[in-house]
Amino acid sequence: MADQILTQEELHRLFDYKDGHLYWKIKPSKCTSIGDKVGCLDTHNLYIKSSYKDKNYLVHRLVFACHYGYFPKMIDHINGIRFDNRIENLRVVSSTQNALNRSTAKGVYKHQNKFRARIKDIITHKEVHLGYFISEVEAHKCWQKAKIVYLERYLNKYKEDVRIYGGIYRIKNKIQEDLKNDKVTEWF
């Protein structure tokens, strides 16, 4: 993403920030109006993306630069939810620190000689412990089932926000298909 060309002054001219969202102060295209939320959910990686003047941007990077005036090499979402772009949820990290967020299967973490399943609830912003399992496969299936339930809740919460609703719906269907076919959910 080519985000270094925008200055903090330019970002403040383009966007208003409120509760983790950016809103257009200008009319950047025919189909976008002043006051519209910036960006749409990329269902592959769950980041909210936008474009301006034929350049693509990750919205969390724009939010960070609006507040701090620069684009760091790497930004982490503290709670692990990639479309939660509240400034208090963003922090600068090294690539090593960011790599610690990854695990072998989504929602599964090695804990001593067991596997722990957990999920992050974007409504309450809390981590929910799902249990300990002997196998990684069992833990991941538990995570898939819980993720589907949580995504149903998110669909209800975001039913008015078309940018996010469609993405969440596709993710839920992908996880349901993976669960039905005994596949590991590797991406959304």
N, C-alpha and C positions, 0 to 999 in steps of 0.2 A: 504494500500500500504506500503510495507516494504522498505522505502527509507533511513533509517538512516545509512545503511552500507556504502554508498558512501561518500567519503570525497571530499572537494572542489578540492584537487589536482587530485583525480581520475576523477572527472567530467571534469576537464580541459583536461585531457589526452584522454577522450572519445569523447568530443563534442566541436564543434565550435558554437558560438551563433551569429545570425544575424537577426535583425528585428523581434524578437519574435519567431524565429525558432531555433532549435538545429539541427546540422548536424553532422553525424558520422565522426570521425577522424580515426576510426578503422573499420574493417569488422566484425561485431558482429555475423553474421549468413550467411548461404549460399545464402539467397535471398536478403540480404542487402549489399550495396556497400559503400565504403568510399565516403563521400560527399552527401549521401542520407539524406533527412529530417528524423528526429527521430519521430516515433510514427504514430498513425492513430486515426481518430476521432471516439469516442464512441458515437453512435447515440442515445443512451438512455439518456446520461447526458451532451453531447456536450464537454466533456473534451478530450484533446488529450492524449492518453496513449501509453506507450511503455514498452518493457521488456528488461532486460539485465541479463544474467546469471540466468534465470528462476525466476526472481523477476519482479513484475509489478510496474510501476512508472507512476505518473501523470506528464506530461511534464512541466506544469507550476511550479511544485515543484522543478524539476531539474533545470529549468531556474533560479529560485530564489536562490537555493543553489549554483549554479555556480557563481552568482554575490556576494552573501553575506556570503557564507561559512557554512550555517546551514539550517536545515529544521524546520521551525516553525510549531507549531501545526495546524494553520489555515492560509490560504492565500486567499485573496479576489481579484477577477478581478474587478478593479475599474469601468470599463464601463459596467460590467455585461455580457460581451461576453466571455464565458468560453474557447473558443479556440483562444482568442487574448492573447498570452503569451509574449507580449512585456514587458520588465522589468519595464518600467514606468507605466504599467497597473496593476502591482502586488503590493499588500501591505499586511502586517501582520495585522490580526484582531482577536478579541476575538470571541467566539461562539455567544455571544449576538449581537455584531456588525454585524456579518455575517447573523444572523437571520433577520435583518432589510431588507435584500435584497428580502425576500419572500413576496408574496402576495397571496390572495385567488385564483385568476385565472391569468394565464400568461398574462402579458401586461396590467393588470388592477390594479389601485390603488385607494383607497378610498380618496376622496377629499371633505371635508365638508359633505354635504348630497347627493353628486353625485359620479359617478365613472369616473375616468380619464383613457383613453386608451393611451398608448404610446409604442413606439418601439425604439430599439437602432439600428442604422445603422452601421454595421461593416466596411463599405467602408469609410464613412466620420467620423466615431467615434462620431457621434452626436445623441442625443436623439431627436426623432421626436414626437411631440404632435399630437395625432389623434383626440382628442375631449373629451368632457364631456358628460356623458350619465346618464339617470335616473336609468337604471338597470345595474347590473354587467354583465348580459347576453348580452345586446346590446354592451357594451364596449368590451367584450371579442370577439364577432363576428367581430367587427371592427378590433380588433388586429389580428384575424386570417386572415382576408382578406389582411390586410397590410403585414403581415408576409409572406404570399404566394408571394406577389409582390416583397418584398425584397429578398426572397430566390431565386426567378428567377434571380434577379440581381447578387446575390452571385454565382449562378450556372455559369453565364457568366464569372464572375471574376476568379473563381477557376476551370474552365474547364480543365486546364492543370495539376491540382494537384489532382490525383486520390484519395489520402487519404481523402481529404476534400469533393470532388465533390460527391462521392457516399453517404456520410453521409448527406449532404445538400439535395440531391435528395430524400432520404428516409424521411427526416424530412418534406419536402414540401408535399410529398404524404400523410403523416400521418395527417398533419394539414388540407389538402384538404378533406380527408375522415371524419375527425372530424366535419368540417364545414358542409359538405353535410348531415351528420347524426345528426346535432344539438347537438353535444357532446362538452364538455369542453376539450381543449387540456391540459392535465395534465403533460405529458412528451413528449419528442421528441423521 
